[in-house]
Amino acid sequence: MAGKVLEFELEYRDSGKLSTDILEISFISNWCVKEYNSIMKIFFDVKMNSDMVSEINTKIASIKKTTKNKEEIQELEAEKEECLKLIMVYSEAKIENRRFDLIKIILEDNDIKEEIYHDFNFWDRKVDIKTQLNFLTACAFKDIDIDKKKAPVVKSSTKKG
């Protein structure tokens, strides 16, 4: 069974003006889906740690206003440092390069040859991160039916004996 064809409307800024192009995606390899999942795990981990840093900062501010418990503040500062270290590890992993490499492979696999789409600076400077993530998500899930009404019914039988 052939996969679905995704017609993704790519929005980008060109000299400050909003432009759009349609990228036609008919093939996504299993490797691309696995790489997408790996990249998204990193994004979620960074987001989770960033949220924890914000919560810790709020707790520290509250403690400083009330009890001024230095031990509790030190513990929270240490916890915050661990979260920041994890964020920096991902930053050093060059996640933007992995994201761009995945985009390039998807473009190559789908015979999209326009030079502009294979340029890191195009994606880095003209396409916002939300659009990039939406593109990768749409590609990763293009052949997956999420609608439960369309999902195949799997029957199981158990033998009693």
C-alpha positions as CSV (number, residue, x, y, z in Angstrom):
1,M,0.0,0.0,0.0
2,A,1.4,3.4,-1.0
3,G,1.6,6.1,1.6
4,K,-0.4,9.3,1.6
5,V,0.9,12.4,-0.1
6,L,1.4,15.3,2.2
7,E,1.1,18.8,0.7
8,F,2.8,21.0,3.3
9,E,2.3,24.7,3.0
10,L,5.7,26.1,4.0
11,E,5.5,29.7,5.3
12,Y,8.7,31.7,5.4
13,R,9.9,35.3,5.4
14,D,11.6,36.7,2.4
15,S,12.9,40.3,2.9
16,G,10.3,40.7,5.6
17,K,7.5,39.6,3.4
18,L,5.5,36.4,4.2
19,S,5.8,33.8,1.4
20,T,4.5,30.3,1.0
21,D,5.4,27.3,-1.0
22,I,3.9,23.8,-1.2
23,L,6.2,20.9,-0.4
24,E,4.9,17.6,-1.7
25,I,6.0,14.7,0.5
26,S,5.2,11.2,-0.5
27,F,7.8,9.1,1.3
28,I,9.1,9.1,4.9
29,S,11.5,6.4,5.9
30,N,11.4,4.6,9.2
31,W,14.8,6.1,10.0
32,C,13.3,9.6,9.6
33,V,10.5,8.8,12.0
34,K,13.0,7.5,14.6
35,E,15.2,10.6,14.2
36,Y,12.1,12.8,14.5
37,N,11.2,11.0,17.8
38,S,14.8,11.5,19.1
39,I,14.8,15.2,18.3
40,M,11.4,15.7,19.8
41,K,12.5,14.0,23.0
42,I,15.3,16.5,23.3
43,F,12.8,19.4,22.8
44,F,10.5,18.0,25.4
45,D,13.4,17.4,27.9
46,V,14.7,21.0,27.3
47,K,11.2,22.4,27.8
48,M,10.6,20.3,31.0
49,N,14.0,21.5,32.4
50,S,13.3,25.1,31.5
51,D,9.9,24.9,33.2
52,M,11.6,23.4,36.3
53,V,14.1,26.3,36.4
54,S,11.2,28.8,36.3
55,E,9.4,26.9,39.1
56,I,12.6,26.8,41.2
57,N,13.2,30.5,40.7
58,T,9.6,31.2,41.9
59,K,10.2,29.0,44.9
60,I,13.5,30.7,45.7
61,A,11.9,34.1,45.5
62,S,9.1,33.0,47.8
63,I,11.5,31.6,50.3
64,K,13.6,34.8,50.3
65,K,10.5,36.8,51.0
66,T,9.3,34.6,53.9
67,T,11.6,32.2,55.8
68,K,14.9,33.0,54.1
69,N,15.9,29.4,54.8
70,K,19.5,29.3,53.4
71,E,19.7,25.5,53.3
72,E,16.5,25.2,51.3
73,I,17.7,27.9,48.9
74,Q,21.0,26.1,48.5
75,E,19.2,22.9,47.7
76,L,17.0,24.6,45.2
77,E,20.0,26.4,43.6
78,A,21.7,23.0,43.2
79,E,18.6,21.5,41.6
80,K,18.4,24.5,39.3
81,E,22.1,24.0,38.3
82,E,21.4,20.4,37.4
83,C,18.5,21.4,35.1
84,L,20.7,24.1,33.5
85,K,23.4,21.5,32.9
86,L,21.0,19.2,31.1
87,I,19.8,22.1,28.9
88,M,23.4,22.9,28.0
89,V,24.1,19.3,27.1
90,Y,21.4,19.4,24.6
91,S,22.5,22.8,23.3
92,E,26.0,21.4,22.8
93,A,24.5,18.5,20.9
94,K,23.8,20.8,18.0
95,I,20.1,20.0,17.8
96,E,19.6,22.6,15.1
97,N,22.0,20.7,12.8
98,R,20.2,17.4,13.5
99,R,16.9,19.0,12.7
100,F,18.3,20.5,9.5
101,D,19.9,17.2,8.5
102,L,16.5,15.5,8.9
103,I,14.8,18.1,6.8
104,K,17.4,17.7,4.1
105,I,17.0,13.9,4.0
106,I,13.2,14.3,3.8
107,L,13.7,16.7,0.9
108,E,16.1,14.4,-0.9
109,D,14.0,11.3,-0.4
110,N,11.1,13.2,-2.0
111,D,13.1,14.5,-5.0
112,I,12.7,18.2,-3.9
113,K,15.8,19.7,-5.6
114,E,15.2,23.5,-5.2
115,E,18.5,24.8,-3.8
116,I,16.9,27.2,-1.4
117,Y,15.3,24.3,0.6
118,H,18.7,22.6,1.0
119,D,20.3,25.7,2.5
120,F,20.8,25.8,6.3
121,N,20.5,29.6,6.4
122,F,17.0,29.4,4.7
123,W,15.7,27.2,7.5
124,D,17.6,29.0,10.2
125,R,16.8,32.6,9.2
126,K,13.6,32.6,7.2
127,V,11.5,29.7,8.6
128,D,10.3,30.0,12.2
129,I,10.8,27.1,14.6
130,K,7.1,26.4,14.9
131,T,6.8,25.9,11.1
132,Q,9.9,23.7,11.1
133,L,8.5,21.5,13.9
134,N,5.1,21.5,12.2
135,F,6.7,20.3,9.0
136,L,8.6,17.5,10.7
137,T,5.6,16.4,12.7
138,A,3.3,16.4,9.6
139,C,5.9,14.3,7.8
140,A,6.5,11.9,10.7
141,F,2.7,11.2,11.0
142,K,1.7,11.5,7.4
143,D,0.9,7.8,7.0
144,I,-0.5,7.2,10.5
145,D,-4.2,7.2,11.0
146,I,-4.9,8.7,14.4
147,D,-8.7,8.7,13.9
148,K,-9.9,5.8,16.0
149,K,-12.9,5.4,13.7
150,K,-10.6,4.5,10.8
151,A,-8.1,2.4,12.8
152,P,-8.3,-1.3,12.1
153,V,-10.0,-3.5,14.6
154,V,-7.7,-6.1,16.1
155,K,-9.4,-9.1,17.6
156,S,-7.7,-11.3,20.0
157,S,-8.7,-14.7,21.1
158,T,-7.6,-16.6,24.1
159,K,-7.8,-20.3,24.5
160,K,-9.0,-21.7,27.8
161,G,-7.6,-25.0,28.4
